[in-house]
Amino acid sequence: MRLVVPVSAVLAGLALGGCDLLREPAAPDAGDDGDGGYREPVDDLVPPLGTDATLDVATWNIENLPKSDDTVALVADLITSLRLDVVVVQEVGSVAAWDELVARLPHHAGLLSPHRYTATSYQKIGVLYREDVVTVPAGDGEMLFTTSSYAWPRPAWRVGIEVDGVTIDLIGVHLKAGTADDDRARRRAAVRELDTFLRAQVDGGGEAEVIVLGDYNETLQAEAGGPDAIDDVLAPLLEAPERYRFRTADVADEATFIPSGRVIDHVLTTDGLAARLGEQAAVIPRLDAQVPSYESRISDHLPVVLPVMRSVPQ
């Protein structure tokens, strides 16, 4: 039987490093391989979170990738150092930068949503996956809610993966940003459509093991009404514990969106994954405290990581 690494142990490991960078980031192309390719990503830039016993899945809004000249190289170093098996990325602002990121990760492959706002503008969702751990049986991804642009200015991006003979649907989301009433109304509409979609899939005999992860642009708690008041935008997902669980609920007092100090990036799992996850909460690595000038060089969001047990205890 394999066990999920307890969150407390992971956080304790991070605490050992304090707020100091454990390793100075290498120059973007230091150690060129001699054939004009990229250097190997470093694997000790920050403490690892991933383990061999878990499928380590992350969501990461890498703000308008790339934000600086060394963003792509740093992201490759961080994914490698954190030992992430799957990363669902939001805000890919350059296909060329995405292609470079995949090229810098020798053990990962990538699938990028074809969505565009216009012929020349886009903020795409992508999925990186470690090829020696994960396979993609369909060989491609699928955009969801493409006819619902009011609720979904960026269609959700679904990729079915297989790990140790078990299939899991990953659904990457990037809901409408903004604090205006209409922005919240659009997110509310998206959540209701997502709930309807998931209920139909699971109840109809489709894939029951689903992870919906990304930038929800919402906290789990309502702005008013006390600390236990749930956000009405996310109510369909929060009020159905027999179906869904936000793995970010236990870290809701931390932050994923650095400017606001709030958690708006979430990992939601369906009940089909309950046996593999138990009480496992998501982990938010404090890269902003470990990587110099993180926010100006990489993103105003932090990643959120969920370790998923690769075998179910009997």
ROMAR-835073 format. One record per residue (C-alpha): residue in three letters; x, y, z. Coordinates in steps of 0.02 Angstrom, whole numbers, padded with zeros to 5 digits, always signed. Example, Ala and Ser with C-alpha at 12.3 -4.5 7.8 and 13.67 -1.06 7.14 Angstrom:
BEGIN
ala+00615-00225+00390 ser+00684-00053+00357 
***
This chain:
BEGIN
met+00000+00000+00000 arg+00066+00171-00046 leu+00026+00322+00059 val+00002+00505+00018 val+00134+00613+00098 pro+00047+00713+00236 val+00030+00898+00202 ser+00109+00935+00371 ala+00265+00842+00320 val+00274+00935+00156 leu+00254+01102+00239 ala+00383+01055+00369 gly+00505+01018+00230 leu+00472+01187+00152 ala+00494+01271+00321 leu+00669+01200+00335 gly+00719+01308+00189 gly+00647+01463+00272 cys+00617+01610+00157 asp+00787+01600+00074 leu+00815+01538-00101 leu+00895+01367-00090 arg+00987+01388-00253 glu+01021+01539-00361 pro+00930+01516-00527 ala+01044+01473-00671 ala+01056+01590-00818 pro+00924+01542-00947 asp+01044+01449-01061 ala+01191+01415-00945 gly+01265+01246-00986 asp+01208+01238-01167 asp+01210+01058-01225 gly+01328+01099-01369 asp+01197+01066-01502 gly+01109+01232-01486 gly+00979+01159-01368 tyr+00926+01216-01195 arg+01017+01174-01036 glu+00946+01038-00924 pro+00825+01110-00795 val+00896+01115-00620 asp+00812+01000-00495 asp+00855+01083-00329 leu+00796+01262-00349 val+00663+01236-00214 pro+00616+01087-00102 pro+00520+00949-00192 leu+00336+00915-00162 gly+00311+00766-00276 thr+00347+00586-00228 asp+00354+00419-00319 ala+00199+00361-00223 thr+00089+00502-00284 leu+00029+00580-00445 asp+00072+00761-00412 val-00050+00874-00503 ala-00038+01063-00504 thr-00129+01214-00571 trp-00028+01370-00607 asn-00080+01536-00683 ile+00087+01588-00758 glu+00035+01768-00792 asn+00034+01801-00979 leu+00176+01678-01007 pro+00312+01739-01028 lys+00319+01886-00908 ser+00507+01914-00924 asp+00656+01853-01024 asp+00695+01715-00899 thr+00516+01662-00858 val+00517+01504-00962 ala+00684+01441-00897 leu+00633+01475-00717 val+00466+01387-00738 ala+00553+01234-00809 asp+00672+01234-00660 leu+00528+01250-00536 ile+00421+01113-00614 thr+00572+00998-00611 ser+00624+01045-00433 leu+00448+01027-00365 arg+00437+00857-00452 leu+00268+00890-00531 asp+00193+00754-00641 val+00051+00858-00714 val+00035+01047-00726 val-00120+01135-00792 val-00063+01308-00846 gln-00170+01462-00873 glu-00129+01622-00966 val-00013+01555-01099 gly+00013+01719-01193 ser+00137+01653-01321 val+00133+01488-01414 ala+00319+01508-01446 ala+00351+01522-01258 trp+00243+01368-01227 asp+00341+01270-01357 glu+00502+01325-01274 leu+00438+01271-01104 val+00395+01097-01169 ala+00566+01088-01252 arg+00652+01134-01088 leu+00564+00992-00997 pro+00642+00833-01068 his+00526+00717-00971 his+00362+00809-01005 ala+00247+00827-01154 gly+00119+00964-01177 leu-00054+00994-01248 leu-00113+01172-01281 ser-00291+01231-01306 pro-00324+01298-01481 his-00437+01436-01414 arg-00409+01617-01465 tyr-00502+01776-01421 thr-00464+01843-01595 ala-00347+01796-01736 thr-00204+01882-01645 ser-00246+01875-01459 tyr-00264+01733-01335 gln-00235+01672-01158 lys-00228+01485-01179 ile-00240+01340-01057 gly-00108+01206-01072 val-00072+01038-00991 leu+00104+00974-00959 tyr+00123+00791-00911 arg+00270+00679-00869 glu+00275+00546-01003 asp+00351+00408-00896 val+00207+00425-00773 val+00058+00482-00874 thr-00014+00435-01043 val-00150+00525-01140 pro-00253+00387-01223 ala-00349+00504-01337 gly-00188+00591-01388 asp-00268+00762-01380 gly-00376+00879-01276 glu-00552+00944-01296 met-00623+01118-01272 leu-00784+01124-01170 phe-00924+01254-01166 thr-00869+01327-01333 thr-01044+01394-01372 ser-01061+01484-01204 ser-00946+01634-01223 tyr-01039+01739-01093 ala-01001+01614-00955 trp-00839+01549-01030 pro-00734+01685-01115 arg-00598+01552-01112 pro-00670+01377-01143 ala-00624+01244-01017 trp-00491+01122-01078 arg-00516+00937-01043 val-00377+00809-01056 gly-00405+00628-01009 ile-00252+00546-00932 glu-00208+00370-00880 val-00097+00327-00732 asp-00062+00148-00679 gly-00213+00089-00778 val-00329+00217-00698 thr-00408+00354-00803 ile-00438+00530-00738 asp-00518+00678-00825 leu-00424+00840-00800 ile-00526+00996-00835 gly-00427+01157-00837 val-00528+01316-00807 his-00495+01502-00811 leu-00654+01591-00763 lys-00698+01773-00798 ala-00590+01895-00702 gly-00648+02056-00620 thr-00749+02112-00470 ala-00898+02195-00555 asp-01072+02123-00536 asp-01070+02063-00717 asp-00903+01976-00692 arg-00974+01879-00546 ala-01132+01842-00644 arg-01028+01767-00783 arg-00930+01660-00660 arg-01092+01607-00578 ala-01161+01552-00747 ala-01000+01455-00783 val-01007+01362-00618 arg-01186+01311-00647 glu-01144+01246-00820 leu-00995+01154-00749 asp-01101+01073-00614 thr-01231+01019-00743 phe-01095+00948-00855 leu-01012+00849-00715 arg-01176+00779-00650 ala-01225+00721-00824 gln-01055+00641-00854 val-01042+00549-00689 asp-01226+00501-00673 gly-01229+00448-00856 gly-01092+00320-00831 gly-00948+00425-00896 glu-00781+00457-00812 ala-00812+00476-00625 glu-00635+00524-00573 val-00621+00708-00618 ile-00508+00849-00563 val-00565+01025-00607 leu-00422+01144-00576 gly-00371+01319-00623 asp-00401+01502-00592 tyr-00581+01516-00530 asn-00559+01702-00491 glu-00662+01672-00333 thr-00629+01636-00151 leu-00724+01497-00066 gln-00793+01614+00067 ala-00919+01752+00038 glu-00856+01931+00057 ala-00987+01962+00190 gly-01080+01852+00311 gly-00940+01788+00421 pro-00797+01664+00394 asp-00914+01516+00368 ala-01022+01599+00236 ile-00991+01514+00067 asp-00971+01608-00095 asp-01136+01605-00189 val-01043+01600-00356 leu-00970+01431-00311 ala-01123+01371-00214 pro-01171+01226-00330 leu-01000+01149-00301 leu-00984+01194-00118 glu-01158+01134-00069 ala-01140+00958-00140 pro-01009+00873-00029 glu-01073+00704-00085 arg-01011+00748-00259 tyr-00870+00874-00247 arg-00731+00930-00135 phe-00624+01085-00148 arg-00451+01027-00096 thr-00406+01209-00068 ala-00533+01228+00073 asp-00404+01187+00206 val-00281+01317+00140 ala-00410+01453+00109 asp-00324+01569+00233 glu-00164+01568+00129 ala-00143+01652-00041 thr-00126+01603-00223 phe-00156+01775-00300 ile-00015+01875-00224 pro-00084+02053-00245 ser-00245+02012-00152 gly-00174+01889-00026 arg-00319+01770-00064 val-00343+01597-00133 ile-00432+01608-00300 asp-00345+01462-00387 his-00426+01298-00339 val-00422+01111-00359 leu-00593+01025-00357 thr-00610+00836-00357 thr-00762+00727-00384 asp-00816+00590-00265 gly-00741+00460-00382 leu-00570+00510-00314 ala-00619+00504-00130 ala-00535+00336-00097 arg-00371+00396-00172 leu-00371+00562-00082 gly-00455+00541+00086 glu-00430+00705+00181 gln-00284+00760+00073 ala-00277+00949+00053 ala-00191+01047-00081 val-00021+01128-00049 ile+00028+01305-00099 pro+00218+01317-00114 arg+00278+01490-00065 leu+00384+01520-00218 asp+00368+01707-00193 ala+00471+01686-00033 gln+00598+01572-00115 val+00631+01643-00289 pro+00699+01821-00298 ser+00580+01943-00384 tyr+00457+01801-00415 glu+00310+01914-00453 ser+00401+02021-00580 arg+00492+01876-00663 ile+00361+01737-00664 ser+00183+01773-00607 asp+00067+01859-00485 his-00007+01687-00447 leu+00068+01542-00351 pro+00042+01360-00404 val-00073+01244-00309 val-00018+01062-00295 leu-00123+00908-00255 pro-00040+00739-00221 val-00154+00598-00281 met-00125+00422-00214 arg-00073+00307-00356 ser-00142+00151-00272 val-00298+00134-00165 pro-00278+00058+00009 gln-00367-00108+00028 
***
